[in-house]
Amino acid sequence: MGQRWSAVPAVARPIADAAADAVTAAGDQDAAGFEAAVARLAAYDPAQTGLLLGTVVRHALEEGHPDGLASDDIRDTLAAVVTGARAWQPEVDPQVVLLLLAGALGVLETDPDEAPVKPDVAARHATLLVAHLVAPATFAARLERAATELAEHAE
């Protein structure tokens, strides 16, 4: 994509480019483009990638449910992501999507004895989740907003 990311720190701009390409490919159901973008995204620090995309997810969920999220809202989102992706991404795992939703909302309690989700699996599912919640045309602005929020909290 090679977009200008004014609010994204320079170190995170390659993550932003890969994520934007993955979200666009997911929106187009372009399997080859999606695979290439997810592979790039998975090569970056999973904590940074997860934090940035998780913040985009949280914002989208909050905006979509201004009166607050209920368990039915999460269940509906989970079902819609999985159902929508299965036609062209048959390996989509509802458990991974649920973990990502919980992480984005800050309610995930990690088990130290449990292996973390592999970076490529996390990148694939996070992108599918974001692509369901955010139109590709608005992703860049949403990512910029997430980066701005994260930078403010880092100070």
Buried (B, 14 or more C-beta within 10 A) or exposed (E): BEBEBEBBBEEBBBBBBBBBBBBBBBBEBBEEBBBBBBBBBBBBEBEBBBBBBBBBBBBBBEEEEEEEBEEEBBEEBBEBBBEBBEEBBEEBBBEBBBBBBBBBBEEEEEEEEEEEBEBBBBBBBBBBBBBBBBEBEEBBEBBBBBBBBBEEEEE
